[in-house]
C-alpha cells in the first residue's frame, strides 16, 4: 500500500497548481496526484481560456456581498498570473515556455442583448472598470478587427480592456505536468479515485483513497479537486445528507478552429459578450502559442450529473450564434476539434474552498464553475498555506484570507435571488416556493431546470430539507 503526505484527487488546473505550490512550500513531502491522463470532460481542457474578471461582472456584483467576495478573489488572482507563469517558465525549456496572450479583450453590447432587455451586465462592467480605475476605452464597433456581425445582431457599443488577456490552458497543464514529473517526490497516477477512505473511530478522519483498480492509497491529507467528479467521492463519506452543497454540472462545448482561411480578418483579441441570464457569454479566444488557432465557446447546459458527449443542437446553436454575432466570415475557418467539458457548479452557485471539519484531513477545492483556471494561482496558494501552516506573504493572499471562510465546504446553501428576478415572473417564484417549501433563493442555473421540467423539484427540496437538518446544531 502506497502512502503519501498529500494526496490530490484531480489532475486538471486546480489539482496541478496545488501540487506545484506544495513542492515549493514543502519540498520533502511525498505528493500523489490522481487522475486519468485523458482528462475526458475536464472543464480546463475545454476552456479558452480568458484571464478575465471585469468581463464576468454582472449587476449582482454591485448588490450581493457574496458576488462581491467572489469578484475580489478574481481581482487578486489576476495580479498573481505574471509571476506564476514566469516562475513556471524558469523550469522549462524555452520551446515549452507558456505565454500569456499579449492582446486584450473587446466586450460587445449587441442587439441580441438589447432586444432581450439584457443590457444591465454591460453597464455593470463599465461601472466596475471605472470604480477600480482599470484602463479601458470605448471603441466604435467598426474598429474591432475581425468583427462583421449580421445587421440583425449588430454591435451597438463596445469596450476594450487591454489587461483582460488569455492563455492556452493546455499549455499550462503540459508545463505543470512536465515540472511535476521531474520532481522526485511527486507521483502522478493514471487512475480514477472511487472512494474516500476514513478511519473507523467515532470521529472519522481521512485515511486515504481507493482507486478504480482496487488499490488503496494512504494519506494524512487529501485534497479533493476533481471538478464534477468530486460529488461522487463526497457521497462515499460518512456525512449527514445536506452537510455539503451538492456539486452539479454545467456542461459546455467549444470549437477549436484554424482561422488561417480568414486571411486578414483573423481575430487577434478576445471578443466576448457579457454574461447572459442563465448562461455564460459568447466568446472567441485567439491562440496564445499558435496564433492561427481560435477558440469559440458559449453556453452552459446545467445537469444534475454530467452527461457524456455534446448534443447536436448545442453545437449548431453555438455555430449559429458565432456566425450571426461575430461574422459570417468565421464560416471559412477550419474546424479542428470539438471539446466538451463539465464545469463544477454547486447548487447555490458558490465555490467550496477549504477544510471539512467533520472529516479532519480532507480539503475541498471545487465548485468553481468557469472560474477555476483564472483563480488557480490564488486558490492553490491559499490552500497550501493552510496545509503547511505558512503565513500569507503577498498582498493578494493577505487581502483575501477572510473571504475563503465565506465559501467553506460545510455550510447551508447561500441564499440569494438576484439572478432570478430578471427572467422569472412573480407567479413562477410563488409556485417554486410552494414546491420547495422554502424561499427559492437559489441561482437561476438551479431554478430554470426545475421550471423546464428537466429536474424534479422534489430532488432540490430533499437537499434543502437535509441541509437544514444537517446544520440544525
N, C-alpha and C positions, 0 to 999 in steps of 0.2 A: 504494500500500500504506500503510495507516494504522499509525502507531507510537504506543506508549504506554510510560509509565514503569512502570505497574502494570496488569495485565490480570486481571480477576477473572472466573472462569468459574462462573456460578451467580448468580441474581438473587433468591434467597429470603433468609431471615433472616441466615444467616452471610455470604453474599456482600455484601448491602447494608450490614450493620453494619460489615464490614471496609472497604468503600468510604467510608462515613461517617467512620470513625476516620481513614482516610488523608487525607481532605480537611482534617481538623483538624491532623494531625501534619505534613503536607507540602502546604500549600495550593497550591503552584505545580506540583505533579506532575500529569501527564496520566494520567487513570484511565479505563479502559474496563471496562464491565460487560456480560457476555454472558449472555443467557438469554431464552427465549421469553416474551412478555408474558403468555401464558395460564397459565404455571406449572402445566400439567397434571400431576397426580400428585405435586406438591410436598408434602413432609411438613408444611411450615409452613402451607400453605393448608388442610390438613385437620385442623390441630391445634385445641385448645380455646381458649386454652392455659393450663394450670396453671403458675404460677410456684412450683412446689413442689419441695422437696428432701427433707424428712423423710418425706413420703408415699411417696417412691420407695425408702426404705430396706428392705433385706431382711437376713436373717441373714448374708449374705455380707459385708456392710459391717462386721461385727464380727470376722470371721476372715480376711478376704482383703485383703492390702495394696493390691492394685490397685483393688478396690472402695472401699477407704478413700480412696485417692488420688482416685478419681472423685468421691466424695462431697465431698471438700474443694474440688474445683473448683466444684461446685454450691453449696456453702456460701458461698464467697466471691463467686461470681457474683451470688447473691441480694442482697448488700449494694450492688451497683452499679446495680440497676434504678431506684430512685427518682431518682437524679441523672441517669442516662441519659435517662429519659423527660422529666424537667424540662428538660434541655438541648435535647432534640429539640423540645419544645413551644415554646421561645423563638423558633424559626424557622418556626413555623406560624401560620396564622390560628386564632383561638380556636375556630372551629367545626370545625377539623381536629385539634385537640389530642387526644392519646392519653391514656386514663385507665387506671390500674390499678384493678381492681375493689376496692371498699372492704372487702368481707367476706372471711372466711377459709374454711377447709376443714374439713369433717367427714370423718373416716375411720371406716369401718364394719367391724366384725367381725360376720359373719352366719353362719347355719347352713350356707350354701353352703361356707364355709371350714372350719368345724368338722367337717362331715360328710366332707370330703376331707383331713382332718388337715393343713390349710394355714393354721394359726393362727400359725406362727412369725414371719412377717413383721410381723404386727400388734404382737406383743410386742417385736420388734426396733425398731419405730418408737417405741414408748413408751420403751425404754431410751435410744435416741438423743436423744429430746427431753429426757429427764432429764439425760443426760450433757452436753448443750450448753446446759442451763438455758434452753431455748426455752419461752416461755409456751404453755401448753396446759391444757385442762381435760377431765376425763372427763364425758361428757354422757349422760344417760339417752336411749335411742333415741326414746322418745315425745316428747322435747323438741326433736327435729330438725325444723325446718319443712319440710314437703313430703315427709316420709318415711312411707310407708304400705305396707310390703312384704307379700307373701303370708306366711301363717303358716309355710309350709314353708321359707321363706328369710328368716325374720325376723332383725333385727339384735339381737345379744346384748350388744354393747358398742360404744362409740364415743368418739372423741377429737375435740375441737375445737381447731384450731391457727389463731389469729387472724392470724398472719403469713404463712400459706400462701395467697397470693392468686392472682389470674388476670388475664389480659389478652387483648384481642382481637388475634390475630396479623395479621389482615387490616388492621386499623387501623395497626399498627406498620409493615407493609410499605408501605401507602399513604403514611404520613408520611415514611418514609425515601426513597421514590421522589420525593416532592414536593420534599424538601430537596435531593436529589442532582440533580434536573432543573434546579434553579435555579443549580447550581454551574457556572461557565463552563469548568472544566477536566475535567468528567465527561461521558462519552459512554455512553449506555445503548443497546445493540444488541439488537434483537428477532430474535435468531438462536440457533442451536444450534452449539456447538463440536463438531467431528467428529474433530479430530486435534490433538495437541500436537506442535508442530514443534520440533526440536532442531538444533543445529549438526552439521556433518559431521566435526568434528575427532575425534581419538582419545578425548578427554574431552568427551562431548556436554554441552552447556549448553542451557538453554531459549532458544528463538528466537522463539516466538510460537504462534499458533493458526491453524488452517484452519477456516473456517465452513461450514455446510451449503450456502451459496450459492456456494462455491468461493473466496470472498475470503480473503486471508491477512492476518493482523494481526501486527505485530512488537511485542515487549515484552521489556524487560530482566528483569522479574519477573512470573511467572504464579502466581496463587493459584487452586487447584482447590477449589471449594466447591460442587460440582454435585450433592451428595447421591448418590442411587443411580446417577446418570448419570456419576459420577466413574470408575467401573470401566472403562467403555468407552474413556475417554480414557487411563487408565493403561495399558490394553492396547496403545496406539499408541506407547508409549515403548520405546526400546532398552534395556530392563532384563531381567535374567535372570528367568525364571518363578519365582515364590515370593518375590521380593525384598520385596514389599509385601503384607500380608494382604489377600485379596480382599474386596470390599465386596458384601454380599448385600442382599436387600430384605425388610424387614419390612412387608408390605402391610397396611394397615388402612383402615377406613372410619369415618365418623362421620355423624351426622344433625344438621342444623340445624333446630331446632323453633321454632315460635311458641307460647309457653306461656300466652298470654292466656286461652285457653279453660279453663285450670286455676283461674282465679279467685283465691281467697285461698290456694290451695295452690301458687302459683308458687314456684319454687326460686330463692333469692337467695344461696346459698352454693355453693361447690364441694362436691359429695358424691361420695366415691370409696371404693373398697375398696383394700386393699393390693395390691401386685403379686402375681399368682398364678403358680404354677410354669409356666414355659414360655410365659407370656403377660404382658400388661400388666393394668392394673386396669380395672374398670368405673368410669366417671367421667362426672359431669354437671357442666357449667360454665356458669354464667349469663353473659349478655352484658354486656360492660363498657361498651358505648356505647348499645346498645338493650336496655333491661332486660327486655323481653319475649322476647328470644331465649334459647334454651337449646341447648347443645351436648351430645350424647350420644355417647360413644365407648367402645370396648372392643376387645380382640383384637389379635393380632399374627401374621399368617399368613406364615411365613418362606418365601421363594422364592430360588432361586439367582439368578434375574434377575426383575425386576419384571414382573408381569402386568397388562395394562390392564383397567380396569373392576373391578367387585366382584361376587362370587358372591351369588346369592340366598340360599344357605344362611348365609353370613356375616352378611348383613343381617338375616335372620329371627332368627338366634341372638342378635344384639345387641338387637333389639327385645324378644325374649322375656326375656332376662336383665334388661334395664332395667325391664320391667313387673313381673317377679317380685320383684326385689331392692330396687327403689325404691318402686314403687306402680303399681297398675293405672290410677290417675287420669292417668298420663302418656299413656295411650292417647287422651286427649282433645286432646292437643297437635297442632297442625297441622304436617305435615312440609313444610318449605320447600325443603330441599336435601339430597342425599346427596353427601358428599365422599369421595373416595378419594385416599389419599396413601401414599407408599412411603418408609419410614424407612431410611436407610443404616446397616446393621449389619455390622460386619466378622465374619469367620469366627471370631475369638476373642472377639467381643463388646465389644472396647475400641476407642476412637476413634483417629484418625490426625491428629496435630497437628504442624505444623512443616515444616522444610526437608527436601528429598530430597538428601542429599549426592551421590548418583550423578548427579543432573541439577541442577547449580547453577542457581539462579534459579527453581526450581519449589518451590512450597509447597502443602501439603495441609491442608485444614480440613474434614474429613468423617468419616464413620463414627460420628456422634453418636447414632444411634438416635432415641429420642424426647426427647433432652436438648438438642438444638441450640438451640432458642429460649431456654430457661431460662438457658443458659450463654453466649449470644451476646455480651452486653456484655463479659464477661471474655475469651472466646476471641478476639474481634476485637481487643481492646486488646493482648493478649499478642502476637498475630501482627504487628500494626502496629508495636509496639515493636521486634520483631526485624527487620522490614523496614526500618525507618528508623533503627535503632541508638539508640533512645530508652531512657533509663534508667527502669525502673519507678518510679512515684511513689506510687501508692496502696497502702494496706496489703493490699488484695486481690491486687494484682499481685505485690507482694513476697513474700507468703505462698505463692504458687502457682508461682513460677518453676521450681523443681526438678521439680515434678510433670509438667510438659509433656514433659520428656525421657523419662519413662516410656512415653509414647504416641507416640514418634517414628514416622514412617511406615515407614521401612525397618527392619524387625525380624522376628524369629521370632515365631510366634504366642505370645501369653501363655498359659501352660498352667495352667489351674485346673479343678477338678472339682466345685466347691461346688454348682453349680446342678443337677447331675445326680443327686446322691445321693438326693434326696427322692422321686423317682419312677422311677428306673431301678434294676432289680434287679441283684445281682452278676453273674448269668449273662448279662444283657444287656451289661454293661460288658465282661465277658470276651470275648463274641462280637465286640463292636466293636473291642476291642484286636486280635483276630486279623485282622479285616478290614482295619483301618487300619495294622496292623503298627507301632503306636505306642500309648502310653498315651492313651486317649480323654479327655484332659483339656481338652476343648472345651466351650463352654456348651451347655446343653440346647437352645437355639434352633438349634444346629447338629446336635446328636445326634438329636433327635427326627425330623426329616425323613428321616434315613437309616433309622431303625428303622421308620418308617411307609412306607418304600419310595418316597418322593417324590424323594429324591436318591440316585443310585448312590454307594455307598461309595467306589468307585474314583476318583470325582471329587475327594473330600476327600483321599483317600490321595495322589493325584497332586500336590495342592498341598503337603501335608506333606512329601513326598519332595523336591519342588522347593525348598521353603523351607530344608530342612536343607542342601541343596547350595548354594543361593544365599548362605547365611550361614556356610559352612564356614570361610572365612578372614576 
